[in-house]
Amino acid sequence: MTVTLGEAVAALEARYDPALAEDWDAVGLVCGDPDDPVERVLFAVDPVAAVVDEVVGTGAQLLVTHHPLFLTPVHGVPADDPKGRLVHRLVRAGAGLFVAHTNADRAPDSGVNDALAAALGLTGTAPLQPAATDPRAGLGRVGRLPEPVTLAEFTERVAAALPGTAGGVRAAGDPGRRIETVAVCGGSGGSLLPAAAAAGADVLLTSDLRHHPASEAQEKLGPALCDVAHFASEWPWLPVAADVLARDLSGRVEVAVSRRRTDPWTMHAGASR
């Protein structure tokens, strides 16, 4: 039985409730006719030209991304604008675009942060910042490793578990520090450092950490820090979301995960001395 775009969107929103999104966020269906049939769905972190190339090349009728195409109000989508061009290409290809951003960050069970925690092997996880409406949902996760490791070993584990990027994995703290309780936040999670400390985390893994907060955290003897590429921290969600959608639609759609590394950083030079 054919699945419509509207049915696929309903299934996605049942898992990633738009009500969980931040007020400033832009989630949901960006383009596409809800009555159109969907046979193949592609999941990616970023709605960029290379990913749209993949949509067109594979004949997918729906692209699901974590990051929004539009975060600020727009008054038109002309084809000579880079983002407008992507909308035109998707429409001409008969493909819709759906975004699950901060609602996917907060979602329980199959959200971005549960996927990141699972990729690192954490058990007994709970939200670092629970949602007011559902204590199972919320930002970040905190859990425990199966057995303690050093910070140096944990950093290597992170590098092995996440997609490789030009920036690699950075850590702040004593390389020999004992790590057992781990806090994670996909994307820019530096604001959760106090919550990680309050939860007794030995380390906070997140992205886009800034110099001064990282330095001050070490002076205060707070959690060690592990800083990874924004793209890498959110990529583990893609196969989880793809599998969930296929099961929720009883296998009536084919799902695929983009393997394109859309992290914007392409080169790295220098080494510690």
VEXNU-236141 format. One line per 4 residues: number of its first residue (from 1); their letters; for each residue x, y, z of C-alpha. Coordinates in Angstrom, 2 decimals. Last residue first. Example, Ala and Ser with C-alpha at 12.3 -4.5 7.8 and 13.67 -1.06 7.14 Angstrom:
2
2	sa	13.67,-1.06,7.14 | 12.30,-4.50,7.80
This chain:
273
273	rsag	54.13,20.38,20.77 | 50.54,19.63,19.74 | 50.03,19.31,16.01 | 49.40,21.62,13.11
269	ahmt	47.06,21.64,10.15 | 43.41,20.72,9.66 | 41.30,20.77,6.49 | 37.68,20.42,5.33
265	wpdt	35.59,22.13,7.99 | 31.95,22.51,6.85 | 30.85,19.10,8.26 | 28.66,17.77,5.46
261	rrrs	30.22,14.34,5.43 | 28.22,12.51,2.77 | 27.14,9.06,3.94 | 23.46,9.88,3.49
257	vave	21.23,7.42,5.29 | 18.66,5.37,3.38 | 15.05,4.35,3.91 | 12.71,2.32,1.69
253	vrgs	9.06,2.87,2.51 | 6.29,0.34,3.23 | 8.33,-1.36,5.95 | 5.51,-1.16,8.47
249	ldra	5.39,2.66,8.40 | 6.52,2.86,12.04 | 9.22,0.29,11.31 | 10.69,2.23,8.37
245	lvda	10.43,5.48,10.32 | 12.25,3.99,13.32 | 15.05,2.59,11.17 | 15.63,5.95,9.48
241	avpl	15.55,7.81,12.79 | 18.16,5.47,14.30 | 20.31,5.52,11.16 | 20.32,9.36,11.21
237	wpwe	20.72,9.97,14.95 | 24.36,8.89,14.93 | 25.12,11.97,12.73 | 24.42,14.53,15.46
233	safh	27.76,14.61,17.27 | 29.69,14.27,14.01 | 28.06,17.33,12.42 | 28.85,19.55,15.42
229	avdc	32.47,18.39,15.33 | 33.70,17.04,18.64 | 34.70,18.59,21.99 | 35.32,16.37,24.99
225	lapg	35.40,18.17,28.33 | 36.47,17.06,31.78 | 33.83,17.72,34.39 | 34.41,20.47,36.94
221	lkeq	37.66,21.15,38.77 | 36.80,24.86,38.91 | 39.96,25.72,36.99 | 39.03,23.07,34.40
217	aesa	35.58,24.57,33.89 | 37.12,28.05,33.62 | 39.28,27.00,30.68 | 36.38,25.40,28.82
213	phhr	34.12,28.40,29.51 | 36.89,30.73,28.24 | 37.83,28.85,25.08 | 34.44,28.07,23.58
209	ldst	32.85,24.66,23.05 | 31.28,24.14,19.62 | 30.30,20.52,20.23 | 29.41,18.12,23.05
205	llvd	30.87,15.49,25.36 | 30.76,16.34,29.05 | 33.08,14.35,31.31 | 33.14,12.97,34.86
201	agaa	29.43,13.66,35.22 | 28.13,14.17,38.75 | 24.68,15.28,37.62 | 25.31,18.79,39.00
197	aaap	28.47,19.03,36.87 | 26.57,18.00,33.74 | 23.83,20.52,34.55 | 26.44,23.27,34.96
193	llsg	28.00,22.27,31.59 | 24.63,22.29,29.80 | 25.23,25.70,28.19 | 28.16,24.17,26.29
189	gsgg	25.77,21.98,24.35 | 26.16,23.10,20.74 | 25.25,19.98,18.77 | 24.50,16.64,20.39
185	cvav	24.69,16.80,24.17 | 26.47,14.15,26.22 | 27.11,13.56,29.90 | 29.31,10.63,30.97
181	teir	29.66,8.91,34.34 | 32.66,6.55,34.23 | 35.80,8.53,33.41 | 38.90,8.34,35.59
177	rgpd	41.38,11.14,34.78 | 44.60,9.95,33.15 | 44.47,12.44,30.27 | 44.00,15.26,32.83
173	gaar	41.45,17.66,31.40 | 40.27,19.19,28.13 | 39.64,16.89,25.17 | 39.61,17.43,21.43
169	vgga	38.22,15.08,18.78 | 38.94,15.39,15.05 | 38.89,18.80,13.39 | 39.01,17.41,9.86
165	tgpl	36.18,15.01,10.61 | 35.84,11.28,11.25 | 32.33,10.01,11.88 | 31.71,9.04,15.51
161	aaav	32.40,5.83,17.45 | 36.16,5.50,16.88 | 36.91,9.12,17.78 | 34.69,8.82,20.85
157	retf	36.52,5.70,22.01 | 39.88,7.45,21.53 | 38.67,10.31,23.72 | 37.48,7.82,26.33
153	ealt	40.91,6.18,26.41 | 42.64,9.52,27.02 | 40.03,10.43,29.65 | 40.81,7.15,31.39
149	vpep	38.31,4.33,31.38 | 35.68,3.08,33.85 | 33.48,0.08,32.95 | 30.13,-0.32,31.20
145	lrgv	30.08,3.48,30.76 | 27.45,5.36,32.67 | 24.67,7.75,31.72 | 23.78,11.39,31.24
141	rglg	21.74,12.71,28.34 | 21.31,16.09,26.69 | 18.16,18.15,26.32 | 14.75,16.88,27.30
137	arpd	12.35,13.96,27.13 | 11.75,11.18,29.66 | 10.59,13.77,32.25 | 7.73,14.77,29.92
133	taap	5.94,18.15,29.96 | 8.63,20.23,31.64 | 11.37,18.72,29.50 | 14.29,17.24,31.42
129	qlpa	17.70,18.96,31.31 | 20.38,16.29,31.59 | 17.95,13.71,30.27 | 18.40,10.15,31.57
125	tgtl	20.64,7.25,30.56 | 20.98,3.96,32.41 | 23.64,2.72,30.01 | 26.18,4.47,27.80
121	glaa	27.74,2.54,24.90 | 29.18,5.56,23.09 | 26.86,5.19,20.08 | 23.99,4.71,22.54
117	alad	24.61,8.11,24.12 | 24.67,9.76,20.69 | 21.43,8.03,19.66 | 19.74,9.02,22.94
113	nvgs	20.87,12.59,22.32 | 19.56,12.83,18.77 | 16.17,11.30,19.46 | 14.86,7.74,19.25
109	dpar	14.08,7.00,22.90 | 12.86,10.41,24.06 | 12.71,13.52,21.87 | 14.64,16.57,23.06
105	dant	17.21,16.82,20.25 | 14.59,15.66,17.72 | 12.36,18.59,18.75 | 15.45,20.80,18.51
101	havf	15.78,19.89,14.83 | 13.41,17.65,12.86 | 13.18,19.08,9.32 | 11.18,17.68,6.38
97	lgag	11.95,18.32,2.71 | 9.75,16.98,-0.09 | 10.87,15.48,-3.39 | 9.23,15.65,-6.81
93	arvl	12.54,16.32,-8.52 | 11.36,19.76,-9.68 | 10.28,20.52,-6.10 | 13.65,19.45,-4.71
89	rhvl	15.59,21.50,-7.26 | 13.43,24.57,-6.65 | 13.89,24.29,-2.88 | 17.66,23.94,-3.30
85	rgkp	17.77,26.99,-5.57 | 15.93,29.02,-2.93 | 18.72,28.20,-0.51 | 21.44,29.43,-2.87
81	ddap	19.38,32.39,-4.18 | 19.11,32.52,-8.00 | 16.13,30.14,-7.86 | 14.04,32.70,-5.98
77	vghv	12.65,31.49,-2.63 | 10.65,34.43,-1.30 | 9.79,36.42,1.79 | 12.04,34.57,4.23
73	ptlf	11.89,34.47,8.03 | 15.05,33.21,9.76 | 15.99,29.59,10.44 | 15.51,28.33,6.87
69	lphh	17.10,25.08,5.64 | 16.74,23.56,9.08 | 19.31,21.13,10.48 | 18.26,17.58,11.28
65	tvll	17.36,16.61,7.76 | 14.67,14.38,6.23 | 14.62,14.28,2.42 | 11.52,12.80,0.83
61	qagt	10.76,11.49,-2.66 | 14.13,9.78,-3.12 | 15.12,9.25,-6.76 | 18.67,8.22,-5.94
57	gvve	20.42,10.88,-8.01 | 17.97,13.64,-7.15 | 18.20,13.00,-3.43 | 21.99,12.61,-3.66
53	dvva	22.37,15.91,-5.48 | 20.16,17.40,-2.73 | 22.76,16.13,-0.25 | 25.60,17.80,-2.16
49	avpd	23.62,21.06,-2.35 | 23.03,21.32,1.40 | 20.14,20.32,3.67 | 22.36,19.19,6.57
45	vafl	22.29,16.15,8.89 | 20.98,13.64,6.36 | 18.16,11.07,6.00 | 16.89,9.89,2.60
41	vrev	13.37,8.52,2.15 | 12.20,6.22,-0.66 | 8.67,5.23,-1.70 | 6.72,8.40,-1.03
37	pddp	3.50,9.17,-2.87 | 2.31,12.80,-3.21 | -0.75,13.87,-1.21 | 1.24,15.86,1.35
33	dgcv	2.70,17.95,-1.49 | 6.30,18.97,-0.80 | 8.27,21.79,0.79 | 9.47,22.81,4.25
29	lgva	7.58,20.19,6.29 | 8.35,20.41,10.00 | 10.79,22.43,12.05 | 11.88,26.07,12.21
25	dwde	13.30,26.91,15.64 | 13.02,30.17,17.56 | 10.35,28.84,19.95 | 12.47,25.78,20.71
21	alap	11.07,22.45,19.53 | 9.31,20.00,21.86 | 5.87,20.99,20.53 | 6.98,19.76,17.08
17	dyra	6.79,16.20,18.48 | 9.60,14.09,17.06 | 8.25,10.54,17.15 | 4.64,11.35,16.26
13	elaa	5.98,14.13,14.03 | 7.88,11.58,11.93 | 4.84,9.33,11.53 | 2.63,12.28,10.58
9	vaeg	5.24,13.45,8.04 | 5.34,9.99,6.44 | 1.55,9.90,6.25 | 1.43,13.34,4.62
5	ltvt	4.09,12.32,2.12 | 1.83,9.49,1.09 | 2.57,5.81,1.63 | 1.41,3.36,-1.05
1	m	0.00,0.00,0.00
